[in-house]
Structure formats: structure tokens, C-alpha cells
Amino acid sequence: DWSHTYLLHAFTPDRWQHKVPGFEHITPRYVLERRSNFARAVYPVAKVLFEQGLINVDDSHTGL
């Protein structure tokens, strides 16, 4: 059940045609660095995924 990761995948600048200058994708590194309100909001979930080895700080936005 990956439903707890919905927030990580549901929001992208492309989806709503709202581009953020200098920003292209949400990555594990972006979230784990907690430098934005979005990253701070989803950090608790990302931290658990990171601790369980389900994501790596160097993973791309595609999960590879």
C-alpha cells in the first residue's frame, strides 16, 4: 500500500501549469533538506521512507 506517498507524487509544477523559476522536480534530496514549506510538510513521511531504505537521498524525481 503506497497510499501514504500520495502527497509526494500528487503535486508537481507541471500538473497545474505553475512553473517555479529554478525548480523542476521534487526529489528525495529536496524534501529531506527541508528548505521549503512543501518539503517541511512531507518530511515526516520522507524520513520514514528514507530510514526504511525505500528512498535514497540521491534518487531522481522518477525514483530511479
Residue, then its C-alpha position, 0 to 999 in steps of 0.5 A: d500500500w503506497s497510499h501514504t506517498y500520495l502527497l509526494h507524487a500528487f503535486t508537481p509544477d507541471r500538473w497545474q501549469h505553475k512553473v517555479p523559476g529554478f525548480e523542476h522536480i521534487t526529489p528525495r534530496y529536496v524534501l529531506e533538506r527541508r528548505s521549503n514549506f512543501a518539503r517541511a510538510v512531507y518530511p515526516v513521511a520522507k524520513v520514514l521512507f528514507e530510514q526504511g531504505l525505500i528512498n535514497v537521498d540521491d534518487s531522481h524525481t522518477g525514483l530511479 
